Amino acid sequence: MDTKRLILFVILSFSILMLWDGWQRQHLPADSGTESTQAQDASVPQVTNGQTPTAALDPNKENAALVQDSGFRLLPGKRVHVETDLFSAEIDTTGGDLRHLELLKHRASDTTDHNFVLMDDTAAPMTYVAQTGLIGTDLPTHKSVFTTAADSYQMEAGKDTLDVRFTWVGSNGVQVDKIYTFHRGDYAIDVNYQIHNGGSTPIEPWVYYQIVHDSQSNQGSKMMPTFTGGAYFTQADKYKKLPFKDMEKSNLSKNTPDGWVGIVQHYFVSAWIPEESKSREFYTKKLSENIYSIGSKGALDTVAPGASIEAKAKFYAGPQTHTDLEKTAPGLELTVDYGILKVIAFPLFWVLSHIEIVVHNWGVAIILLTVLIKLMFYPLSAKSYRSMAQMRELAPRLQRMKEQFGDDKQKMQQAMMELYKTEKINPMGGCLPILVQIPVFISLYWVLLGSVEMRHAPFMLWIHDLSAVDPYYVLPLLMGATMIIQTRLNPAPTDPVQAKVMMIMPIVFSVFFFFFPAGLVLYWLVNNLLSITQQWRINTVIKRETAAKKGNAVK
């Protein structure tokens, strides 16, 4: 009997403990710490560095819905359409997010019938939106719903600015106005917060600016992949790229008193540029599968009851045009990807753009710049081609020596060196001049590949877009023909295997050039034609000199 009572007591006690634990989970208040809040909604940044004002981590009534969010999603609201001379934009009343942005001066990549869509929240797989918000008790994040006076705004003729105001009023008497200011002829948009504390207690707001982007869209083609990912600039660290795979491994957390943070892709960039007087922390975060955020957050001044403050920032969203980037923010022009040789590439683009101003045709400007570069390197090229021409004249004698010595490589090498010494020829003389020119030509390659000015720029006849492939593959075929001619002008390798490789290379390169932009192929074609002309002329001179030597020897 005592044993039965003991068993019943244990079961009853265990049941009471289970019921107590369940009641606690249902009724005890949730932890208001940062980690818990972030688990509820990772897209809303939190205060860091140990600074936790009472307002920072407690969601208000309007944001209570965030507790129900288990992952990232864009909450739908009412769309407000904005039309300017450069943009056709859609801003959502939820958060005042910039959800859709068309660039009216740039056409779509695959067709000229539509405008280029830089930002969108409905295209698959692209997710690309700009968000801002305030962190603090009863302050609006990008999840909060704003109101606006109209459903559409249009920049009027004769006016240089257009203001689009969104308003939010909290239950504590705080009013927040978020104002987009668009400027005529400018891809930089002013985004200002006006915060008025109509309550009875001070508030300690933080402001954040972030861009949400997927990791799959705008990755270029398999033949010509391009970088799409995060980037930031500070005076201390200069320009840094942040691939999405790096964001997945670890979150960025960098404190800085200056700089900008954004997303770069081929030809285009978007960047948040907070006002210089405020310190900020740059951050990244993986929000969900293939979705990432990159942004800037920082503390604002305490707002006393009845007082007001402003938080100002710029948002650049547009092409990587040098003049626009340089005037917007320091270091923003570095988003134009010219590779590791940017020190050479930037001056080359400067020359190219000034030629275009004169001739009004980017294709013609490419041709003229290539001619200028060839003229600049003419002495070095001449030395190189002269060495190759001399080697070409020696080719029959080298072949006879090879037949004479057979497999005795040591005697063959000694005889070759003696011949070079007698004829005063340096077999490596053609290499160094070419090596000196390679960095310049590689830099020009990157200039033509990365300059948005080439995008949809016509040349002549069937070439309507220098950034696209030649639709009829005429330029690649001509390019292959010039490579074959160059191969025959060069001295033939004594090794039959090398000779076959040299004959196959023009065909292989031609296939690759089928997928290259027309502007790049045009540059290589013109360069080859100039090289052939110079090499043919030098070959002719050397042939005459050789014939003269033979004639004198006979006499």
C-alpha positions in Angstrom: 0.0 0.0 0.0 2.9 2.4 0.9 4.5 1.6 -2.4 1.4 2.5 -4.4 1.1 5.8 -2.5 4.8 6.6 -3.3 4.2 5.9 -7.0 1.1 8.0 -7.1 3.0 10.8 -5.2 5.8 10.8 -7.8 3.4 10.8 -10.7 1.4 13.7 -9.2 4.5 15.7 -8.4 5.9 15.2 -11.9 2.5 16.3 -13.4 2.5 19.4 -11.3 6.0 20.3 -12.5 5.0 19.8 -16.1 1.9 22.0 -15.7 3.9 24.7 -14.0 6.6 24.7 -16.8 3.8 25.0 -19.4 2.1 27.8 -17.6 5.4 29.7 -17.4 6.0 29.4 -21.1 2.5 30.7 -21.9 2.4 33.6 -19.3 5.8 34.8 -18.4 7.0 38.0 -20.4 9.4 37.3 -23.2 13.1 38.3 -22.8 13.5 41.9 -24.1 17.2 41.3 -24.9 18.7 41.8 -28.3 19.1 38.2 -29.2 15.4 37.4 -28.7 14.3 40.4 -30.7 16.6 39.6 -33.5 15.2 36.0 -33.6 11.7 37.5 -34.0 12.7 39.7 -36.9 16.3 39.7 -38.2 15.6 42.4 -40.8 15.3 45.1 -38.1 18.8 46.0 -36.8 19.4 46.4 -33.1 21.5 48.7 -31.0 25.0 47.4 -30.5 28.2 48.2 -28.7 26.6 47.9 -25.3 24.4 51.0 -25.8 20.9 50.0 -24.9 18.6 53.0 -24.2 15.3 52.0 -22.8 13.7 52.8 -26.1 16.0 50.7 -28.2 14.7 47.1 -27.7 11.0 47.3 -26.8 8.6 46.9 -29.7 5.7 49.3 -29.7 2.1 48.3 -30.3 2.3 48.9 -34.0 5.4 46.7 -34.2 3.9 43.9 -32.1 3.2 42.0 -35.2 7.0 41.5 -35.5 6.7 38.8 -32.8 4.8 36.7 -35.2 7.4 36.9 -38.0 9.5 33.7 -38.1 11.6 34.9 -41.1 12.2 37.7 -43.6 9.3 38.9 -45.7 8.3 42.2 -47.2 5.0 43.4 -45.8 2.6 44.8 -48.4 1.1 48.3 -48.1 -0.2 50.9 -50.5 2.1 51.9 -53.4 2.9 55.5 -54.1 4.1 56.2 -57.6 6.8 58.8 -58.2 7.8 60.1 -61.7 10.8 62.4 -62.3 13.1 63.1 -65.3 15.3 60.1 -64.3 13.1 57.8 -62.2 9.9 55.9 -62.3 9.7 54.8 -58.7 7.2 53.0 -56.3 7.5 53.7 -52.6 5.5 51.5 -50.2 3.6 53.0 -47.3 4.9 50.1 -45.2 8.2 51.6 -43.9 8.3 54.1 -46.7 10.4 51.4 -48.5 11.7 52.1 -52.0 10.4 48.9 -53.6 10.6 49.6 -57.4 12.9 51.8 -59.4 13.2 52.2 -63.1 15.9 54.3 -64.7 14.2 56.2 -67.6 17.5 57.1 -69.3 18.7 53.5 -69.5 17.1 50.6 -71.4 16.6 47.0 -70.3 19.5 44.7 -70.8 17.7 42.2 -73.1 15.5 44.7 -75.0 15.3 48.4 -75.8 11.5 48.4 -75.5 11.5 48.8 -71.8 13.4 50.8 -69.1 16.0 49.2 -67.0 14.6 48.1 -63.6 17.3 48.6 -61.0 15.2 47.7 -57.9 12.2 45.5 -57.5 10.4 43.3 -55.0 8.3 41.1 -57.3 10.7 39.8 -60.0 12.2 36.3 -59.6 14.8 35.7 -58.4 15.6 39.4 -57.9 14.8 41.0 -54.6 16.2 44.5 -54.3 14.7 47.2 -52.0 15.9 50.1 -50.0 14.7 50.4 -46.4 15.1 52.8 -43.5 13.8 53.0 -40.0 14.2 54.2 -36.4 15.1 52.0 -33.4 13.4 52.8 -30.1 10.2 52.7 -28.1 7.2 53.8 -30.2 9.4 54.6 -33.2 8.7 53.4 -36.7 10.9 50.7 -38.3 10.5 49.6 -42.0 7.6 47.4 -40.8 5.5 50.4 -39.6 2.8 51.9 -41.8 3.0 55.5 -42.9 0.5 57.8 -44.5 1.0 60.2 -47.4 -1.1 63.0 -48.9 -1.3 61.5 -52.4 -1.0 58.2 -54.3 1.3 59.7 -57.0 3.8 62.5 -57.4 5.3 63.9 -60.5 8.1 66.4 -60.9 6.6 69.5 -62.6 8.1 71.2 -65.6 10.3 74.1 -64.5 10.9 72.8 -61.0 14.2 71.2 -60.0 13.0 69.2 -56.9 10.2 67.0 -55.8 9.3 66.2 -52.2 7.4 63.1 -51.2 6.5 63.1 -47.5 5.4 60.1 -45.5 4.1 60.6 -41.9 3.8 58.3 -38.9 2.3 59.2 -35.5 2.9 57.0 -32.5 0.6 56.5 -29.5 3.1 58.3 -27.3 2.7 61.6 -29.2 5.9 61.2 -31.3 5.5 62.2 -35.0 8.0 61.1 -37.6 8.1 62.5 -41.2 10.2 60.7 -43.8 10.8 62.9 -46.8 12.2 61.8 -50.1 13.6 64.7 -52.1 14.3 64.0 -55.8 16.5 66.4 -57.8 16.3 67.0 -61.5 19.2 65.5 -63.4 20.6 63.8 -60.2 20.6 60.1 -59.3 21.2 61.0 -55.6 18.0 61.2 -53.6 17.8 63.0 -50.2 16.1 61.0 -47.5 15.5 63.0 -44.4 13.8 62.1 -41.1 12.0 64.8 -39.1 11.3 63.6 -35.5 9.1 65.6 -33.2 8.7 64.4 -29.6 5.1 65.4 -28.6 5.2 63.1 -25.6 6.2 63.7 -22.0 9.4 61.7 -21.8 12.7 62.0 -23.7 13.4 59.6 -26.5 16.8 58.2 -27.6 16.4 57.2 -31.3 18.8 55.3 -33.6 18.4 55.5 -37.3 19.3 52.8 -39.8 19.6 52.7 -43.6 19.8 49.3 -45.4 19.5 47.6 -48.7 18.0 44.1 -49.1 19.3 42.1 -52.0 19.2 38.5 -53.2 22.4 36.5 -54.0 21.3 35.1 -57.4 20.3 37.9 -59.8 22.6 40.0 -62.0 25.5 37.5 -61.9 26.5 38.0 -65.5 26.9 35.1 -68.0 29.0 32.0 -67.7 31.5 33.3 -70.3 31.6 36.8 -68.7 30.6 36.6 -65.0 30.3 40.0 -63.2 30.3 40.9 -59.5 27.1 41.6 -57.7 27.4 42.1 -54.0 27.9 44.4 -51.1 30.5 47.2 -50.8 31.5 50.0 -48.5 34.0 52.8 -48.3 35.7 54.6 -45.4 38.6 57.0 -45.4 40.5 54.5 -43.3 39.8 51.3 -45.2 39.1 52.8 -48.6 36.9 50.7 -51.0 36.0 47.1 -50.0 33.8 44.6 -51.7 31.7 42.1 -49.8 30.6 39.0 -51.7 27.3 37.4 -50.5 29.2 34.2 -49.6 31.3 36.3 -47.2 28.2 37.8 -45.7 26.9 34.2 -45.1 30.1 33.3 -43.2 30.1 36.3 -40.9 28.3 39.6 -40.3 30.1 42.8 -41.0 30.3 45.2 -38.0 32.5 48.2 -38.7 32.4 51.5 -36.8 33.4 54.6 -38.8 32.8 58.3 -38.7 32.4 58.6 -42.5 31.8 56.7 -45.7 29.0 54.9 -47.5 27.6 51.4 -47.8 25.8 49.8 -50.8 25.2 47.2 -53.4 27.2 47.1 -56.7 26.5 45.3 -59.9 27.7 45.5 -63.5 27.2 49.1 -64.7 25.0 50.2 -61.7 25.2 50.9 -58.0 23.0 51.9 -55.0 24.5 53.3 -51.8 23.4 54.9 -48.6 25.5 57.9 -47.6 24.6 59.1 -44.1 25.4 62.7 -43.1 29.1 63.2 -42.4 28.7 64.6 -38.9 27.2 61.4 -37.5 29.2 58.2 -36.6 27.8 55.0 -37.8 28.2 51.2 -37.8 28.2 49.4 -41.1 26.6 45.9 -40.9 25.5 42.9 -43.0 23.2 40.1 -42.2 21.7 37.0 -43.8 18.0 37.4 -43.5 16.8 34.1 -45.1 17.8 31.7 -47.9 19.5 33.8 -50.6 18.4 37.1 -49.1 20.9 39.5 -47.4 20.9 43.0 -45.9 23.7 45.5 -45.8 23.4 48.9 -44.1 24.4 51.6 -41.7 23.0 52.4 -38.3 23.9 55.1 -35.7 22.6 56.9 -32.7 20.9 60.3 -32.9 20.7 63.0 -30.4 18.3 62.6 -27.4 14.9 64.3 -28.2 13.5 66.1 -25.2 9.7 66.5 -24.8 8.4 69.2 -27.3 11.7 69.2 -29.2 12.5 68.1 -32.8 15.6 66.8 -34.6 16.5 65.8 -38.2 18.4 62.8 -39.6 19.8 63.3 -43.1 21.2 60.9 -45.7 21.6 60.5 -49.4 20.6 57.5 -51.4 22.4 57.1 -54.8 20.7 54.7 -57.2 21.8 54.8 -60.8 24.5 54.1 -63.3 28.2 54.0 -62.5 28.9 57.3 -64.4 32.1 58.9 -63.2 30.8 62.5 -63.0 27.7 61.5 -61.1 29.6 59.2 -58.7 32.4 61.7 -57.9 30.0 64.6 -57.1 27.9 62.4 -54.8 30.4 61.0 -52.3 34.1 60.4 -51.9 35.1 56.9 -53.1 31.8 56.2 -54.9 33.6 56.3 -58.3 35.6 53.3 -57.2 32.5 51.1 -57.7 33.4 51.1 -61.4 35.3 47.8 -61.6 38.5 48.3 -63.4 40.3 45.4 -61.7 43.7 45.7 -60.0 45.0 48.1 -62.7 42.7 50.9 -61.9 45.7 53.3 -61.6 46.2 52.9 -65.3 42.5 52.4 -66.2 41.1 55.7 -64.8 43.5 57.8 -67.0 42.7 55.7 -70.0 38.9 56.2 -69.5 39.5 60.0 -69.1 41.3 60.1 -72.5 38.6 57.9 -74.0 35.7 60.0 -72.7 37.4 63.2 -73.9 37.8 61.8 -77.4 34.1 60.8 -77.4 33.2 64.4 -76.6 34.9 65.4 -79.8 33.7 62.6 -82.1 30.3 61.8 -80.5 30.7 58.1 -81.1 32.1 55.6 -78.6 33.1 53.2 -81.3 35.2 55.8 -83.1 36.6 56.9 -79.8 37.8 53.3 -79.1 39.5 53.2 -82.5 41.3 56.5 -82.0 42.4 55.6 -78.5 43.8 52.3 -79.7 45.7 54.2 -82.4 47.1 56.6 -79.8 48.3 53.8 -77.6 49.9 52.0 -80.5 51.7 55.2 -81.5 52.8 55.7 -77.9 54.3 52.2 -77.8 55.5 52.2 -81.4 59.3 52.2 -80.5 58.9 49.2 -78.2 56.6 47.4 -80.6 59.1 48.1 -83.4 61.9 46.5 -81.4 59.8 43.5 -80.6 58.7 43.0 -84.2 62.2 43.5 -85.5 63.5 40.7 -83.2 60.7 38.4 -84.4 61.4 39.3 -88.0 65.1 38.5 -87.6 64.1 35.2 -86.0 61.8 34.5 -88.9 64.7 35.0 -91.3 66.8 32.6 -89.3 64.0 29.9 -89.2 65.4 27.9 -92.3 68.9 27.8 -90.8 67.5 26.7 -87.4 65.6 24.0 -89.1 68.7 22.7 -90.9 70.6 22.7 -87.6 67.9 20.7 -86.0 68.1 18.1 -88.8 71.9 18.1 -88.5 72.1 17.5 -84.8 69.0 15.4 -84.4 68.4 14.4 -80.8 71.6 15.9 -79.5 70.0 18.9 -77.7 73.2 20.1 -76.1 75.0 20.6 -79.4 71.8 22.0 -80.9 71.7 24.6 -78.1 75.3 25.5 -78.4 75.0 26.0 -82.2 71.9 28.2 -81.8 73.6 30.4 -79.3 76.6 30.7 -81.6 74.3 31.7 -84.5 72.5 34.3 -82.4 75.9 35.7 -81.3 77.1 35.9 -84.9 74.0 37.5 -86.2 73.7 39.8 -83.2 70.2 38.7 -82.4 68.6 38.5 -78.9 66.0 35.7 -79.1 64.3 37.2 -76.0 64.4 40.7 -77.5 60.8 40.5 -78.6 59.4 39.6 -75.2 60.3 42.5 -72.9 58.6 45.2 -75.1 55.5 43.2 -75.2 55.5 42.6 -71.4 55.7 46.4 -70.9 52.6 47.0 -73.0 50.5 44.2 -71.4 49.3 46.2 -68.3 48.1 49.0 -70.5 46.1 46.8 -72.9 44.6 44.8 -70.0 43.6 48.1 -68.3 41.9 49.2 -71.6 40.1 45.8 -71.7 38.6 46.5 -68.2 37.7 50.1 -69.1 35.7 48.8 -72.1 34.1 46.0 -70.1 33.2 48.1 -67.0 32.1 51.5 -68.4 28.4 52.0 -68.4 28.9 54.6 -71.2 29.3 51.6 -73.6 25.9 50.2 -72.6 23.5 50.6 -75.6 26.1 52.9 -77.3 25.8 52.5 -81.1 28.8 52.3 -83.4 27.8 52.0 -87.0 25.9 49.8 -89.4 24.7 46.7 -87.6 26.5 47.5 -84.3 23.8 49.2 -82.2 25.2 48.3 -78.7 28.9 48.2 -77.9 28.3 46.4 -74.7 26.4 43.5 -76.4 27.8 40.8 -78.7 28.0 41.4 -82.4 24.6 40.0 -83.6 26.1 38.7 -86.9 29.6 37.7 -85.4 31.3 39.7 -88.1 33.8 41.4 -85.7 34.8 38.0 -84.1 35.4 36.4 -87.5 37.5 39.3 -88.6 39.3 39.1 -85.3 40.1 35.4 -86.0 41.3 36.2 -89.5 43.8 38.9 -88.2 45.1 36.4 -85.6 45.8 33.9 -88.4 47.7 36.6 -90.4 49.7 37.5 -87.3 50.6 33.9 -86.7 52.0 33.6 -90.2 53.9 36.8 -89.9 55.7 35.5 -86.8 58.6 33.0 -87.0 57.3 29.4 -87.1 58.2 27.3 -84.1 60.8 24.6 -84.8 58.8 22.2 -82.6 55.9 20.7 -84.7 53.6 20.4 -81.7 54.1 24.1 -80.9 53.5 24.9 -84.5 50.1 23.1 -84.4 49.1 24.9 -81.2 49.9 28.3 -82.8 47.7 27.4 -85.7 44.8 26.3 -83.5 44.9 29.3 -81.1 43.3 31.8 -83.5 40.3 29.5 -83.9 40.0 29.0 -80.1 40.2 32.7 -79.4 37.7 33.5 -82.1 35.2 31.2 -80.4 35.7 33.1 -77.1 35.3 36.4 -78.8 31.8 35.3 -80.1 30.6 36.0 -76.5 32.5 39.2 -75.9 30.9 42.7 -76.2 31.4 44.3 -79.5 33.4 47.2 -78.1 36.0 44.8 -76.7 36.2 42.9 -80.0 36.5 46.2 -81.9 39.4 47.2 -79.7 41.3 43.9 -80.3 40.5 44.0 -84.0 41.9 47.5 -84.5 44.9 46.6 -82.3 45.6 43.5 -84.4 45.3 45.4 -87.7 47.8 48.0 -86.5 50.1 45.3 -85.3 49.9 43.5 -88.6 50.7 46.7 -90.5 53.7 47.5 -88.3 54.9 43.9 -88.3 54.6 43.5 -92.1 56.5 46.7 -92.7 59.3 45.6 -90.3 59.4 42.1 -91.9 59.8 43.7 -95.3 62.7 45.9 -94.1 64.5 43.0 -92.4 64.0 40.8 -95.5 65.7 43.5 -97.6 68.5 43.9 -95.1 69.1 40.1 -95.2 69.0 40.0 -98.9 71.6 42.9 -99.0 73.8 40.9 -96.6 73.7 37.8 -98.8 74.4 39.9 -101.9 77.4 41.5 -100.2 78.6 38.1 -99.1 78.5 36.8 -102.6 80.4 39.7 -103.9 
